[in-house]
Amino acid sequence: MTARGDRILGLGLFVLAVAYGWAAQQWPEPFGGAETVGPETFPTLLSVVLALSSVYLIVKPDPDAHWPMGRTAAEILLAIAILVAYAFLLEPLGFVISTTLAVGALCWRMGAKPVPAVLIGLAAAVVVYFLFNYGLELSLPAGLLEFE
Amino acid sequence: METLQFLMDGFAVALTPTNLMFALFGAFIGTLIGALPGLGPANGVAILIPLAFTLGLPPETAMILLTSVYAGAMYGGRISSILLNIPGDEPAMMTCLDGYPMAQKGKAAEALAMSAIASFAGSLIGTIGLILLAPALAKFALTFGPAEYFALFMLAFATLGGITGKNPMKTVIAAVIGLMISTVGIDIATGTQRYTFGILKLYEGIDFILAIVGLFAISELLFFIEERAGAGRKMIEVGKLMLRPKEIISALPTMFRGGVLGFIAGVLPGAGASLGSFISYTLEKQYLGKKGNFGEGDPRGVAAPEAGNNGASSGALVPMLTLGVPGSGTTAVLLAMLISLNVTPGPLMFTQNADIVWGVIAALLIGNVILLLLNIPMVGFFVKLLSVPPMYLLPMVTMVAFVGIYSISHSTFDLYFMIAFGVAGYILRKLEIPLVPIILGMLLGPEMEKNLGHALVISDGDWSILWASPLALGLWIVAGLGLILPYIVGPLLRKRMRAAIKENPTSD
């Protein structure tokens, strides 16, 4: 029984708590002089609570969950990459093209055959685009498909 | 009979054509969300928030829409429990016990109809309870000072893990992370910049809608990819409906008991709909004893948990509406909507925003009638949708999340933020850190800090004011119990819940 996950988390949170609490002490005194309650009171309280509970986590960690390895981990990283690319390409390529690619790629990686996956992506993109731009009058970027 | 007058005003709000249309739409979408595996009610309501927001709906309409979705999701959860033996959401777990055996015996249609009626009965009882209890509680809550509120927030966090929660320390950690996120931005009281790192985007703080959608929707997608559950499952055929009125009448007392128990479980902090349906089912089983054949497809075994979880979902609205303190994930998401609409939740809402509160309550009543009407004839349609495999569904949900977030601010920066929250949500869920306290922390953080500040100003810096009054002290004690009890009762309860499911040989 290993419990590395919780220990690493506990350590990370402890560092966060210290940094967070330390930063709170650095703020300049608010205009009008210090009072009983300043902007740092609540954060200081939080950092103490987090520090204590993260120590508890290091001392008494739960057993590790099963972390994905190998191919599954690669699939998850790929999915995250698809999402980031989707966000990145949304404006330059426009909603319809980027959505077709992103939804198609995600469907495909989740187990659909490539052709239906892209078709589903395209259909979803077109329907949502028209629904938003004409039905609800919220503009989604047209990108490459914009006609002058 | 002041309440009745308010309720009538509420109906006047809810019955306008636009609001009625949104209630219908919400009920429909909600049932869908509840039915589809991998889309829980909190998740579903979360991805609809940005849409409700960008459509520029007035507050009462937006709330009516989301409450209908919430009510609908509770109805929908039962469909996959009965047909697939997979609960659509956690509260629907107990419905599997008798629902699936009924379906295996070729009585799927009966099980679906019976559970729809039970859901209606449970919701009706819960909503009546809400109408009776909420105004009184709101009046009582007006006597709360800042110290009592601070203690109340502590109570909310302490009990959020629920009696069945696993490691209470992880609930604490989650809540603190949420509260920390809420402190990012310019401090309202003094104007000090906190944790902004000079990034302009962070001056206004981190938008919790982004966080909610990321934590729920995106992390769910990653979970499905990990489990490779993209293909979906085989399902049982739904035959012709042959439910006799006699059977319904014989289950009425069961529904009544289930609804009342569920409502109580919903109101109590930390219990929630899952426990509501569990208690309703177990007590009903004990009460009827050998007279029923529970676990082998007794219709009452479907009626009890469904009445229970729908009663609980109405009950959970009581603390959310009266105190501004939600008791469950979905009500936390509803609270996020209220805050984004600039409505201050809490007891004052009953006087200052009476149209919203009572409009929502009236919409719940109307929504339930709509849901019953929707669920009996259209059940075939929902069943068809259930066969949409997650490999198509989840990418679509992700797209809706992207569209919603993008249309709020038209900024791709927000999309990156949402993805980051999604990845963080996935990692935290793997580490068994619950996500709901994080969201609650983000939502309640500013109020909590404000009340702490007020209390300390009143007492001139004396911290003991926080537990000076008997009421505040009582709240602290309950909060303490809420953290300690799961250690003692939790393993026992979890064991019994698991035993109840294992006992049933047909459910596997």
Interface residues (C-beta under 8 A of the other chain):
Chain A: G5 D6 L9 L13 Y20 A23 A24 W27 P28 P30 F31 E35 T36 V37 G38 P39 T41 F42 P43 L45 L46 V49 L50 S53 S54 Y56 L57 K60 D62 A65 W67 P68 T72 E75 I76 A79 I80 L83 V84 Y86 A87 F88 L90 E91 F95 T99 A102 V103 L106 C107 R109 M110 G111 A112 I120 G121 A124 A125 V128 F132 L136 L138 L140
Chain B: T54 L55 K166 N167 M169 K170 V172 I173 V176 I177 L179 M180 T183 D187 A189 T190 G191 T192 Q193 R194 Y195 I218 L221 L222 F224 I225 E226 R228 G230 A231 P389 P390 M391 Y392 L394 P395 M396 T398 M399 V400 F402 V403 Y406 S407 T412 L415 Y416 I419 G422 V423 Y426 K430 L431 E432 I433 M448 E449 L452 G453 L456 V457 D460 G461
